[in-house]
Amino acid sequence: MDDSVERFAHWNGCALAGRVVNFNTLGLLKKLIRKQGWISLDIKYLGGLSVALVFYDKGDADKFLNDKSLWSVWFESLNWWTANFSVEEGRIAWLQVHGLPAQLALDQVYDMIGSRHGKVVQSASLSGDDNNFSYALIGVLSKECNRIVDRVDVSWRGKIFYVWVDEDVGEWIPECVAEIDDDEGSSIPQEENDDQCMFPVESDNVIGEEGEVIRDEVLSSDAIDVEGNAQDLGVSNGDGGVDDSEVSHGAHMAASTGRKKFRRKTLFKNRNEGSGSLERPKKRPEENNDMFGLDRLIGIF
């Protein structure tokens, strides 16, 4: 690629880029920042746990970066946006795990299976109130390039259960870049000055999905022994960083006891909404060229 090719060069001096401490903080980042009065900025998701904070005013970007006591609660690292920034931690992959018997449908067991493909950032969060234990959806931070497809042989009490893992390819949108249903998101108009960041106007056109992207699949088969109590499995999501139940600066993170719902495009149904597959396009109604019903009158159908 030619070195002169570069997008978002206008972010230089107006944007900060960094990696958040964990997955929960990623989802709540917009609310956390706005709760501290910072609303004149946009959050851009870059992949993995990385985001860019694009400020409307250069002075605001500088003030935010200098207030390390504030952003260090949410970010592992935060620096000025440059053309050399890259996402090195991998990507968020959502894995459907099928075939595990209901007796083993525990977060610890699902996490053990998911950890074969990366760091578990979102457990299955199964609840006794759920009605479908045929599969679970978990999130991992993975560095695998191909679509994840795997088979695992689980040994338990003298029996072998064949468990398969299939990556969910429906588009996932982090809450930090989705619309928030409150009035906090209204931007404060900025007076024009030399420090104001001027961004080029870009088209809002969206390319329609006319076909399916085919990815190479990697298939492997290994065995996992889950003999004994589930409490002894010792698998955890290992997020660290911000406490998932409480974030400083007065922002409370309530842990959900039910199964997590993930924001996706309308075309993709999550498991709580239906079959979990892409909707088939509906047929277009035939054009009615017989306005007065004469075809049926003379025997043409």
C-alpha positions, 0 to 999 in steps of 0.5 A, spaced: 500 500 500 502 506 498 504 510 504 500 516 502 494 513 503 491 515 509 484 516 512 482 520 518 488 525 517 484 530 520 483 527 527 490 529 528 490 534 534 483 533 535 482 525 537 485 520 542 486 513 541 486 508 547 484 501 549 479 500 555 480 496 561 475 491 560 469 489 556 464 492 561 467 499 561 467 498 553 459 498 553 458 503 558 464 508 556 459 513 553 455 514 559 461 514 563 464 520 559 458 524 559 456 523 566 463 527 567 460 533 563 464 531 557 459 531 551 462 535 545 466 528 542 464 522 538 466 515 540 469 511 534 470 503 535 476 501 532 476 493 534 478 489 540 477 493 546 480 500 542 476 506 541 478 513 538 475 519 542 474 525 537 473 532 540 470 537 537 475 542 540 482 541 540 483 544 547 478 539 550 482 534 547 488 536 551 484 537 557 481 530 557 488 527 556 492 531 561 486 529 566 489 522 567 486 521 574 479 521 570 481 517 564 485 512 567 479 509 571 477 507 564 483 506 559 489 502 560 492 507 555 490 513 552 494 517 547 494 522 541 491 519 535 496 518 530 497 514 523 501 509 526 495 507 531 493 499 531 489 495 534 493 489 537 489 486 542 485 482 537 477 482 535 471 481 539 468 474 537 461 471 539 461 464 539 455 459 539 457 453 543 452 447 542 451 440 545 453 441 552 448 437 556 444 441 561 447 438 567 454 442 565 451 448 562 455 452 567 459 459 565 465 456 568 464 450 563 462 454 557 468 459 559 473 453 559 471 451 552 471 459 549 478 460 552 481 455 547 480 461 542 482 467 546 480 471 552 473 470 555 470 477 555 463 476 556 460 469 559 454 466 557 450 468 563 446 463 564 440 463 568 435 458 571 429 462 568 432 461 561 428 456 557 433 454 552 439 450 554 441 447 547 446 452 546 450 458 549 453 465 546 459 467 549 464 473 547 472 472 546 477 477 545 481 473 539 487 473 535 484 468 530 483 471 523 479 465 520 472 464 522 472 460 528 469 453 528 471 447 533 469 441 536 470 439 543 470 432 546 467 433 553 468 427 558 464 427 564 462 421 569 464 416 564 461 419 558 463 423 552 459 429 549 461 432 542 460 439 543 461 444 537 463 451 537 461 456 531 462 463 531 456 468 530 457 472 524 452 477 525 454 484 526 455 486 533 455 494 535 458 496 542 453 500 546 458 505 546 457 507 539 450 506 539 444 511 540 443 513 548 435 514 549 436 520 554 437 527 553 445 527 555 447 526 548 445 533 545 451 536 543 453 543 545 454 548 539 461 550 539 463 557 537 468 558 531 475 559 532 482 556 530 482 551 535 475 548 533 476 541 529 473 541 522 471 535 519 470 533 512 463 531 510 462 524 509 456 520 505 451 516 510 450 511 504 450 504 506 452 499 502 446 493 502 448 486 503 447 483 496 451 476 498 454 472 503 462 473 505 465 466 505 470 465 510 475 459 511 474 455 516 478 452 521 476 445 524 480 442 530 478 436 535 480 436 542 478 433 549 476 436 555 475 433 562 470 436 566 470 430 571 468 433 578 465 439 581 464 445 576 467 449 582 474 446 581 474 448 574 477 454 576 476 458 569 474 466 570 474 471 565 480 475 568 478 482 565 481 485 571 481 493 571 475 497 573 470 493 578 464 490 574 460 492 580 462 499 581 466 504 577 468 511 580 466 518 579 459 515 581 457 511 575 454 504 577 455 498 573 449 493 575 451 486 573 445 482 570 443 476 572 440 474 566 442 472 559 446 478 555 443 481 549 447 484 544 445 490 539 446 487 532 443 490 526 436 489 524 437 483 519 440 479 524 436 476 530 439 474 536 437 468 540 432 471 544 428 474 538 428 468 534 432 463 530 438 467 530 439 466 522 438 472 517 431 473 515 430 471 508 428 477 503 420 477 502 417 477 495 415 483 492 408 483 491 406 482 483 404 488 480 396 489 479 395 491 471 388 489 471 385 495 475 377 493 474 378 485 474 376 484 467 381 478 467 377 474 472 371 476 468 373 473 462 377 467 464 384 469 465 387 468 471 
